[in-house]
Amino acid sequence: MIRACFPRHSGVAYRGSLERAEMTAKQKLPAQPSADQCRSGQRSFAQYLSPMLFAIFTTPEQCEMAEVEIPVYSYAELKKITNGFGAENFMGKTFSSNSLLYRGEIVDKESNLVQKVIVEMRKNEKDYDLKVWQTQLNALKDPTISSHPNVVKLQGYCNSACDLGLVYDCHALGTLHSLIFDESFSWSMRMKVALQLARVLQFLHSQEKPLILLNFEPRSILVDMDFNPLIFGFGLASGGVLGILDHTVLSLIFLSHPQVYLDPEYTLCASQIYLPSKVFTEMGLLLF
């Protein structure tokens, strides 16, 4: 079986059909050599076809090696992107992961093009801070999770001694929490958001090893300019490619932030997660 594979960008893995592979390869091909060029030895059809053959017959394992590295930012760079973490760019605070959200802009030095981003910052103070941040980073770097259109795309990250940051490629209206009481957020818009959130939960739960979000909250959901929800709160995710969340970490977070809602069955049953109850608590409370 022929498999087509494309390099990843922004955490998205492109594995499409043969037709898509051919289309991508043709865009990179030079002009087809003439018969005279081939006879003279200037160009061969083998040279002409090699880019197409590479795109079509490259294995997924080889594509893994060609993965684009995610940029690493310093704290000073994130401070510049957010205009000094200014109040005008502050979007709110997430309850469960205790992080702060800021709007930011990345300006390309050569083209002067401006990229809108969201920067999530947290202090590296308590024992669980780094674990929660690392879990979220691992989730957003995973090609399967990040391939979903309702999962925010990771632009970069910051891992300094005192501050931990994640940068998202997103031009957002705000968090879902900030829009809930906005009168301009119409019923049809709300239903669009709810339907897409249900689909992304179905996607995460339908994996061979289901991934459960234990901090599925309006403050951890961005809404873009077209009213598409983008979830980013994977810090307390459990299962799937991330493995089972340490119950001790979750208990410490719950004690530090009692306003966070946790499924009572999970709390009482020592880390036993039941999908039916999680669907109810995730979507039910959010819709309520």
Secondary structure per residue as TSV (DSSP state, phi and psi in degrees):
chain	resnum	aa	ss	phi	psi
A	1	M	-	360.0	133.6
A	2	I	-	-87.2	129.6
A	3	R	-	-119.0	137.1
A	4	A	-	-100.6	140.3
A	5	C	-	-139.9	139.4
A	6	F	E	-126.2	151.6
A	7	P	E	-60.8	150.3
A	8	R	E	-83.8	152.9
A	9	H	E	-143.2	130.5
A	10	S	T	55.9	36.3
A	11	G	T	79.9	5.1
A	12	V	E	-100.1	128.6
A	13	A	E	-95.8	124.5
A	14	Y	E	-102.4	104.1
A	15	R	-	-125.0	96.4
A	16	G	-	-114.2	-160.6
A	17	S	-	-83.1	171.6
A	18	L	H	-60.8	-37.2
A	19	E	H	-63.3	-40.7
A	20	R	H	-66.4	-36.7
A	21	A	H	-63.9	-44.2
A	22	E	H	-64.4	-40.4
A	23	M	H	-63.2	-43.4
A	24	T	H	-65.8	-41.7
A	25	A	H	-65.3	-41.4
A	26	K	H	-62.9	-31.3
A	27	Q	H	-65.6	-23.8
A	28	K	H	-98.2	-5.8
A	29	L	-	-77.6	143.2
A	30	P	-	-74.4	174.9
A	31	A	-	-59.6	140.2
A	32	Q	-	-61.0	132.2
A	33	P	-	-68.0	146.8
A	34	S	-	-80.3	167.7
A	35	A	H	-62.0	-37.6
A	36	D	H	-63.5	-40.7
A	37	Q	H	-63.5	-40.2
A	38	C	H	-67.2	-42.0
A	39	R	H	-65.7	-34.9
A	40	S	H	-80.3	-8.8
A	41	G	T	85.3	3.3
A	42	Q	S	-67.5	-39.7
A	43	R	-	-140.3	147.0
A	44	S	-	-118.8	153.8
A	45	F	H	-66.2	-25.4
A	46	A	H	-64.2	-41.9
A	47	Q	H	-65.0	-37.2
A	48	Y	H	-67.2	-39.1
A	49	L	H	-85.0	-16.1
A	50	S	H	-57.5	-42.2
A	51	P	H	-62.0	-39.4
A	52	M	H	-65.5	-43.5
A	53	L	H	-63.8	-37.6
A	54	F	H	-62.5	-45.0
A	55	A	H	-65.8	-34.9
A	56	I	H	-82.2	-40.9
A	57	F	H	-102.3	2.4
A	58	T	-	-64.8	135.5
A	59	T	-	-83.1	158.4
A	60	P	H	-56.8	-35.4
A	61	E	H	-63.9	-38.1
A	62	Q	H	-68.9	-33.9
A	63	C	H	-66.9	-32.8
A	64	E	H	-58.2	-38.3
A	65	M	H	-69.4	-25.8
A	66	A	T	-92.5	11.9
A	67	E	-	-62.2	136.7
A	68	V	-	-73.8	130.7
A	69	E	-	-71.5	143.2
A	70	I	-	-83.4	130.8
A	71	P	-	-60.6	144.3
A	72	V	B	-109.4	126.5
A	73	Y	-	-107.5	149.6
A	74	S	-	-86.1	164.9
A	75	Y	H	-61.0	-38.4
A	76	A	H	-63.1	-38.0
A	77	E	H	-66.7	-41.9
A	78	L	H	-66.9	-33.6
A	79	K	H	-64.4	-39.0
A	80	K	H	-69.2	-41.4
A	81	I	H	-60.3	-36.5
A	82	T	T	-98.0	12.3
A	83	N	T	57.5	52.4
A	84	G	T	72.3	29.2
A	85	F	T	50.8	45.0
A	86	G	-	-65.9	153.0
A	87	A	G	-60.7	-30.5
A	88	E	G	-68.4	-18.3
A	89	N	G	-104.8	-1.7
A	90	F	E	-72.9	129.4
A	91	M	E	-107.5	-20.1
A	92	G	E	142.1	-176.5
A	93	K	E	-127.5	137.5
A	94	T	-	-86.3	137.8
A	95	F	T	-70.6	-52.1
A	96	S	T	-69.2	-40.6
A	97	S	T	-102.8	0.2
A	98	N	-	55.5	45.7
A	99	S	-	-117.7	161.9
A	100	L	E	-111.7	140.7
A	101	L	E	-110.1	136.6
A	102	Y	E	-135.2	146.5
A	103	R	E	-79.8	152.0
A	104	G	E	-152.9	168.8
A	105	E	E	-136.4	132.8
A	106	I	E	-111.1	120.2
A	107	V	E	-102.4	123.9
A	108	D	-	-72.1	126.1
A	109	K	T	-66.3	-31.9
A	110	E	T	-83.6	-47.4
A	111	S	T	-97.2	-12.7
A	112	N	-	63.9	15.8
A	113	L	-	-72.1	142.1
A	114	V	E	-105.6	126.9
A	115	Q	E	-108.2	124.8
A	116	K	E	-80.3	132.0
A	117	V	E	-136.9	165.2
A	118	I	E	-118.2	132.0
A	119	V	E	-112.6	124.4
A	120	E	E	-106.8	122.0
A	121	M	E	-119.4	145.4
A	122	R	E	-148.2	152.5
A	123	K	E	-82.3	143.5
A	124	N	-	-96.2	76.5
A	125	E	-	-112.9	-55.6
A	126	K	S	-87.1	166.7
A	127	D	H	-59.9	-34.8
A	128	Y	H	-87.4	-10.3
A	129	D	H	-58.4	-48.9
A	130	L	H	-66.3	-36.5
A	131	K	H	-65.6	-43.2
A	132	V	H	-64.8	-44.2
A	133	W	H	-63.1	-43.5
A	134	Q	H	-65.7	-37.9
A	135	T	H	-62.3	-43.6
A	136	Q	H	-66.2	-41.3
A	137	L	H	-61.9	-45.3
A	138	N	H	-62.5	-38.7
A	139	A	H	-65.0	-45.2
A	140	L	H	-74.4	-18.3
A	141	K	H	-86.3	-16.1
A	142	D	-	-69.9	128.0
A	143	P	H	-63.8	-32.9
A	144	T	H	-70.6	-48.5
A	145	I	H	-64.5	-48.0
A	146	S	H	-71.7	-12.8
A	147	S	T	-74.1	-16.8
A	148	H	S	-74.1	136.1
A	149	P	T	-65.5	-16.9
A	150	N	T	-101.6	16.3
A	151	V	B	-109.2	130.0
A	152	V	-	-61.3	148.5
A	153	K	-	-95.2	130.8
A	154	L	E	-78.6	124.4
A	155	Q	E	-95.1	-33.0
A	156	G	E	178.0	-177.1
A	157	Y	E	-153.1	164.7
A	158	C	E	-131.9	130.0
A	159	N	E	-132.8	80.9
A	160	S	-	-102.1	174.7
A	161	A	S	-62.7	-37.7
A	162	C	S	-109.6	-19.8
A	163	D	E	-131.0	139.1
A	164	L	E	-122.0	132.0
A	165	G	E	-136.9	152.0
A	166	L	E	-131.8	135.1
A	167	V	E	-113.2	127.1
A	168	Y	E	-112.4	137.1
A	169	D	E	-80.8	92.3
A	170	C	-	-159.2	131.6
A	171	H	-	-105.3	97.7
A	172	A	E	-107.6	147.7
A	173	L	E	-69.6	-36.2
A	174	G	E	161.5	-168.4
A	175	T	E	-84.2	160.9
A	176	L	H	-60.4	-35.0
A	177	H	H	-60.8	-40.2
A	178	S	H	-72.0	-18.6
A	179	L	H	-98.0	-16.2
A	180	I	T	-55.6	-41.6
A	181	F	T	-98.7	13.0
A	182	D	-	-84.5	121.6
A	183	E	T	-64.3	-25.4
A	184	S	T	-75.5	-11.6
A	185	F	S	-81.4	89.1
A	186	S	-	-70.7	169.3
A	187	W	H	-62.2	-41.5
A	188	S	H	-64.3	-37.5
A	189	M	H	-65.3	-40.9
A	190	R	H	-64.1	-40.3
A	191	M	H	-67.4	-35.9
A	192	K	H	-62.0	-44.7
A	193	V	H	-64.3	-45.6
A	194	A	H	-61.9	-42.0
A	195	L	H	-64.5	-43.5
A	196	Q	H	-68.4	-34.7
A	197	L	H	-66.9	-38.7
A	198	A	H	-62.1	-38.1
A	199	R	H	-69.1	-39.3
A	200	V	H	-71.1	-33.6
A	201	L	H	-65.7	-42.2
A	202	Q	H	-59.3	-40.5
A	203	F	H	-62.2	-46.9
A	204	L	H	-67.8	-37.2
A	205	H	H	-78.2	-19.5
A	206	S	T	-91.0	2.0
A	207	Q	S	-66.6	160.6
A	208	E	S	-54.4	-39.9
A	209	K	S	-116.1	101.8
A	210	P	-	-56.3	141.6
A	211	L	E	-106.5	124.5
A	212	I	E	-110.0	130.3
A	213	L	E	-95.2	114.1
A	214	L	T	-89.7	-3.6
A	215	N	T	-128.9	50.3
A	216	F	-	-81.5	95.1
A	217	E	-	-135.9	154.9
A	218	P	G	-58.0	-29.4
A	219	R	G	-73.8	-15.0
A	220	S	G	-106.3	22.8
A	221	I	E	-130.6	119.6
A	222	L	E	-88.7	153.3
A	223	V	E	-123.8	120.4
A	224	D	E	-80.4	-176.0
A	225	M	T	-67.4	-17.2
A	226	D	T	-104.0	16.5
A	227	F	S	61.5	40.2
A	228	N	-	-101.7	126.2
A	229	P	E	-75.5	142.8
A	230	L	E	-130.3	112.7
A	231	I	E	-86.2	142.9
A	232	F	-	-135.4	-5.5
A	233	G	-	-82.9	76.2
A	234	F	-	-104.0	8.1
A	235	G	T	-63.0	-29.5
A	236	L	T	-112.4	28.5
A	237	A	E	-74.9	149.2
A	238	S	E	-138.6	140.6
A	239	G	E	95.4	-170.6
A	240	G	G	59.2	-143.0
A	241	V	G	-71.3	-12.9
A	242	L	G	-89.4	-15.4
A	243	G	-	81.6	176.1
A	244	I	-	-77.5	130.5
A	245	L	-	-66.5	137.2
A	246	D	-	-62.8	120.0
A	247	H	H	-62.5	-30.5
A	248	T	H	-64.3	-41.6
A	249	V	H	-60.7	-45.7
A	250	L	H	-64.1	-39.3
A	251	S	H	-64.1	-40.9
A	252	L	H	-63.6	-41.1
A	253	I	H	-65.7	-41.6
A	254	F	H	-63.4	-39.7
A	255	L	H	-70.0	-35.6
A	256	S	H	-76.2	-29.3
A	257	H	-	-131.6	78.8
A	258	P	T	-64.7	-14.4
A	259	Q	T	-75.5	-11.0
A	260	V	S	-74.4	131.6
A	261	Y	-	-89.7	127.7
A	262	L	-	-121.0	145.6
A	263	D	-	-57.9	121.0
A	264	P	H	-57.0	-36.0
A	265	E	H	-63.3	-35.7
A	266	Y	H	-69.4	-43.7
A	267	T	H	-64.7	-40.3
A	268	L	H	-84.1	-24.2
A	269	C	T	-101.0	18.6
A	270	A	T	52.6	64.9
A	271	S	S	76.8	10.3
A	272	Q	-	-84.1	116.4
A	273	I	-	-102.4	131.7
A	274	Y	-	-116.1	121.6
A	275	L	H	-57.1	-45.4
A	276	P	H	-58.0	-42.2
A	277	S	H	-70.5	-32.6
A	278	K	H	-70.2	-37.0
A	279	V	H	-61.6	-41.5
A	280	F	I	-64.4	-47.3
A	281	T	I	-72.1	-35.3
A	282	E	I	-69.5	-60.0
A	283	M	I	-80.7	-37.6
A	284	G	I	-61.1	-50.7
A	285	L	H	-68.1	-35.6
A	286	L	H	-64.6	-45.8
A	287	L	H	-66.7	-36.1
A	288	F	-	-63.6	360.0
